[in-house]
Amino acid sequence: MNVVLLQAHALGRNLACYGRPVETPQLSRFAREAVVLRGAFAAAPVRSPSQAGLFCGQLPHLVDMFGPVARGFRLSHEKSHMAHTFAKAGMLTVHAGAQALFGPEQPLPFERILPTPDGHPFDVDVATAAAAVGFLEDFAAGKAGKKPFFLNCGFALAQRPFPQAAEDAVGRYCAPAAGLPDTPASRGDFSDYRHNIALLDGCAGDVLEALRRTGRFEDTCVVFTTDHGGPFPFAEGQLTDEGLGVALMLHYPKNPAAGKVSDALVSQLDVFPTLCDLLGIETPYWLIGKSLRPVFEKRRNAVREDLLAQTTYFAAYEPLRCIRTHRYKLVKSYDPDPRPVAANIPDSPSKDVLYEAGWALHERPLVALYDLALDPAEQHNLMDDPDHWAVRTDLLARMEAALREMGDPLMKGFVPPPDGARLNKRSQRSASDPVCAHEA
């Protein structure tokens, strides 16, 4: 069986098939052919650490991916990437488009890299789709060998700065991103975002249509996902459900759950072992996720009771860890400074709206507990509620015990960045402000 993994940056669950006000007909068609996982979450709300969780099947700290590659962080265990496992199993590994796990000086762990130009994100994503389509057509014509393939495609149209503006520049008929006040600036910002997601939908749709046209769709496992939430306040970079919640859809031959929706609690750490299970290859010993196949085949309703997520660095140091169950989420900051870290909020018109309203003057809780059934927006901290003492104690103990067992250095104190890492100070407003290179 072949594998095609379509991954979009900063998309969250902003797709029509997840009930969001975005026009994505190609991915909606794919949703009807796949199982849609509505309870899927990233291991981190930051691009490189999140991709470490997806592609390596480990929490970011286990591979030293504490922050973005673009800021000087580096994956320490390159052989843990799924491409190495699939290559050892006899698959041709192919990559096209955007990725955030390897710096420009590091070789990608794929046998073939499909050429795509540098430049405007729209042109890059269109070229990525065209390169993937060309590969699939060559494979169908016998020009790409006979080995089953693993094709990874990365799309970047949903990231900032948005490549193209919507025709309705002020978003007259558009709601703002979740949790933001309804103003012309915030509406226009989300309107531009929706417009670029529609363009991304077309690029992903080209690859999906090529699979169908070449007869490969029915013998290929196809995964569509993203690395974290949208590039807005309270989403990207934050351990909120808007920051960690991701679209995850999976198709494979004779999937009994095709066209269905699953509400099972899922971590992206579960994708790698699921693919190994479906391909019939040995699951690497280092994977800490669980195969979702029992859920698809209705042998179990869920494969996990909780999941962990984390962030340490984005533009600046902000060490946060969380544990989430179906009902509750506990988030703990390991930085005693309660002031918000503004540089870790993506620059945008939406961020400006919050700043003008005095957002930066409000302290954040150092430990927060949310009842997601009664408070899905995560606005009411129950940490000091005596009725939730048992829940708070249990979740905090479970989280920190797991992190200590897995050797999270944060459990021993400050986590230093690597030499040369380019970081903002926590007092700076923007990630574009002057940075400092860390020295040991």
N, C-alpha and C positions, 0 to 999 in steps of 0.2 A: 504494500500500500504506500502511496505517495503522501507527502505532507506539504501543505501550503499554509504558512502563517502570515496573516495580514495584520500589521500592527500600526495603529495611528497614534501620534503623539497628542497628549492633552485633550482627549475627546471625552473622557468620563463616560457618562451614559447618555450623552446628548444625541440620541438617535430617535427617529420616529417609532421604532419598534420597542423602545423603552418609554414611550408615552411623552417624549419631549417635543416641543413645537419646532421641529426641524424637518425639512424635506429631504429624506434619504430613501428614495424608492428602491435603489439597487440593494442596499443592505436590508431593507424590509423584505424584499423577495428572498434574500438569503436566509433571513430569520425563519421564513416559512419552510425552509428546507433543512434547518438545523435545530438544535436545542438551544434555547435562549436562557442563559443563567442570569437571573435578576438579583441574585445575592452574591455577586462576585466582587472581590476587593483586591487591590494591589498590596504588595508588601511594604510600599513606601509611596508617598505622594510627590516624589521628586524623580525626574526622568531616569538618571543612571542607576540609582539604587533600586528603583522599581523594575527596570529591565534586568538587573542582576537577579531579582527574585523570579521573574518570568523565565529567563533563558538558562539560569543556573540552578533553579529550584531550591535556593537557599535564602534565608534572611540576609539582607545586605551586609550586616556586620560580619557574617561568616566568610565573606569574600573581600572584606576591607573596602567595600564600596559605600563609604560614609557620605559621599557628596557627588556632585556632577563631574563627569570627565572633563567638561569644558572649564572647570575650575581647578583642575590639577589632580583630581582623585583617580585612582587606578585599580582595576580589577586584579586581585592578587592570585586567583586560581583560574587561569584562562581555560584549562582543560576541563573545567566543570561545565562549560557551555554545551548546550544540547547538541550543537553541530558536531562536536567531537564524538559524542555518543552515537549519533546517527551515522556518521561516517564509518565508525568501527563496525556498525551493523550492516555495512555494505551499501549505504545510500549515497547518492551524489548530492552534495550540499551546495546550495546556491543562494546568493544574497543580492538584493537590489534595494537601493534607496537609503533612507535615513537610519541611523543607529546611534546609540549613546553609551555603549559599553567600552569602546576602544578608541583611544586617541589616534591622531593622524600618524604617529610614529609606530603604532602597533598594527601588525597584520590581523586581518579579520579571520576567524576560524572557519572559513568556507573554502571549498575547493574551487568554486567559480564565483567571481564578483562581476555582476552585470554592469557595464559602464553606464553611468548617468552623469549629466553635467552639473557643475557647481552653478549657483546663481539664484535666481528668483524661485522661491519655494513652489509656486504653482508650476513653473516649467520643470522643476526637479521631480515633483510628484507625477506629472504627466509622463515624463521620460521614464520614471520608475515603473509605472504601469505598462508603458510600451515595451520596456525591456523584459518585463515578466511575461507579457503576452508573446513576445518574440521567442522567448525560451520555451514556453509551452507549445507553440507551433512547431519549433524545431524538434522538440521531444516527440510530438505526434508524428512528425515526418521521418523519425529515426535518425536525426542529425545530432542528437544530444546523448547518445548512448542508450543502453538498455537497463541500466540500474534504476531502481526506484529513486525518487528525488525528494529532498527537503528544500523547499523554496521559501525564503523569508523575505517579505517586502515591508519596508518601513515608509510611512507617509507622514509628512510634517505640515500639512496645510492648516491644521487647527491650532498651531502654535503662534505666538506673537513674534514679531509684528504681523498682523493679518495681511496676507499678500494682496487681497482684493477687498474693496469696500462694497457694501451692499448698495443697490440703487437707491433705496430709501435710507439716506445717510443718518437720519435722526431716529430711525426705528419707530415711526409713528404707531405702527400696529404690532409692536413687538414688546413682550415683557422683558424685564432685565434678567440677568443671571440670578440664580437662587440666593436668597438672603440679602439682596441689595435693594435700596430704595428705588422707586420708580421715577426716574428723571430722564430728560432728553439725552443726557450723556450716557447713562447706564443702559438705556434702551438702544441707543445707536451702537454702543459697544457690543452688545449681544447680537444685534442685527448683523454686524460685520462678521461676527463669529459664525452665526448660522449660515451666512452666505458661503464661507469657506468650507464649512462642513459639507454643504451641498456639492461643492467642487470635489472634495475628497471622496464623497459617495460615488461620483462618476468614475474616479480613478480606480477605486476598489472594485466597482462594478465591471470595469473592463477586464480585470484579471479573472473575476468569477465567470464572466461570459466566455472568456477564452477557455476556461476549464470545461465548460459545458460544450462549447463548439468543437473542441478537439477530442471529446469523449473521455476526458480524464476525471470529470467530476465524480462519477460513481465509483472510482477506485482510488479516491484521494480523501484523506482527512484534511478538512479545511477549518482553520481557526481564525476568527476575527476578534481582536481585542485592542486595548489601548493601555498606556502606562499609568495614567492617573487622571484626576479630574481636570476640568477646564481651567484656563489661565485667568482666573478671577479671584478676588478676595473670598475667603472661606472655602476655597477649593484647592487648587494646586499649591503644594507645599504644606498643607494643613492635614491633620489627622481627623478631619471631619468625614462624614460619609460622602460629601460632595468632593472631597479631595482624594479619598481612597476608592470610592465606588467606581467600577469599570464595566464597560460593555464586554461581554464574553459570550461568543456564540460558536458552536462547534458542530460540524457535519462530519459524519463518517459513514461508509457503506453499511447499509442495513441497520442503521441506528433506530432502535424501537422508539426513541423519544423524539424523532425528527418532527419538526413542526410544533413541538410542545414547549412549554415554559417551565423552568424549575426554580423554586424559591430556596433551594438548599444553600446553606452558607458555604461559600467557596473562596479560597485564596488562590491568587495566581501561582503560588507555589505548587498547586495541584495540577497545573497544565502539563509540566514535564513528565511526571509519573503517569498521567493519563495517556499521553502519547506513547510512552513506552509500553503500556498495557495494550493499547489498541494495535500497536505494531508487532507485538509479540516478542519484544526484545527485553533483555535483563534490565531491571531498574537499577541505576547506579546507587551505591550504598549511601552516598551523601545526601540524597534527596530527603527532605523532611515533609513534603506534601503527600497527598493521598490520591490514588486514582479515582476518578469520578465515574468510571464505568458502571459500578453497582447502582449508582443513581440513575444513569441513562437506561439501564436494563431493569429498573424498578425492583431490584433486589434489596435496596436500602433507600430510605428517604433522604439521608444525609451521610456524609463521611467524616464530619467534624462537628464538635460542639462549640468551638471558639477559634479565633485566629488572632495572630499578632501582627502588628505593623509598627513602623518606626521611621523617624527622620532624625538626622544628626546635623548635617550641613546642607544648606541650599546656597544662597548668596552669603549668608552669615551663619554662625553657630547657633543652633536651636535644638538641643537634645530632647526629643519627645519619644515616648513609647506608649503603645496602647494595646489593649486586649478588647475584643468584641465578641459577644455572643449574639444570638438572635434577638434577645431582649435588651441587653445592656452594653454599654461601652464605658470603659475607664481609660482616661488619658492622664499621663503623668509627665510633668516637665521636670527635668533634672538640672535646670538652670534656676537658681534662686531669685533671679531678677524677674519680676512679674510683668515688666513692660513688654508690649508687643514688639516683635522684630520686623519692622516695616520693610526692610530690604528683602525679606523673604516672601513678600506679597508681590506678585507680578505687576509691573508698572502698567497702568491702563487708565482710561477715563473713569472706569468704575472705581478704581482705587482713589482717584482724585476726589470723587464724590464723598467717599467715606472720610478722607482727610479733612475736607471742608466741614464735615459734621462733627469733627473732634474725635474720630475713632482712635487716634494714636494716644489719647490721654487716658484711655480706659485700660486698667490692668487686667490681665488674664489670670484664671485660676491656676495654681501650681498643680493641683490634682482635681480632676473633674469626673463625675459619674453621671451618665445620662440614661434615662429610661426611654429607649427608642420606640417603644410601643405608644407611649403617651407624649413623647417629646421628640419626634423624628428630626426636627430642626436643630436639636442639641443646644437649647437655649437655657435650660433650667438645671443648674448643677445641684445634684442630690448628695454631694460628698458629706455634708454635715447633717443630713436628714437621719435622725435616729432609726426611722423605719427601714432604712437601707444599709444599716451598719453591717449586717451579715454579707450582703452582696458586695459591698465595697471591700471588706476584709478578704473575702474569698478571691475576688478578681485580682486585687493587688498582689496577694500572695502567689496566686497561680502565675501571673505574668512575670514577676521578678524571679520566681523559682525557675521558670523556663529559660529566662534570659541568662541567669547565672549558670545553668546547666549547659547552655550553648556558648558560654564564654563571651557574652557581650561586655566589652571593656567599660561601657558606661556604668555598669554595676560597681565598678571600682573608682569612679570619678571622671574627671574631665577627659574627653577623647581628643587628642591632638590631631591636627590635620597633617597630611604628608608635607615634606619639605617642598617649597615652591608653590603650594596651593594658594590661589588668588581669592582672597576673601574680603567681604565688606565688614565694617564694624557694625555691631548691633544697633548703634545709635543713628546710623545713616538711614535716610528715607528710601533710597532707591538702589537697586542692584547695579545701576549704571554709574553710581558715584565712584570716586577713586577707590581702588582696592589695594590691599597690602599683601605681599608675598610672604608666606610663613617661613620662618627659619627655625630649625631645631635649636 
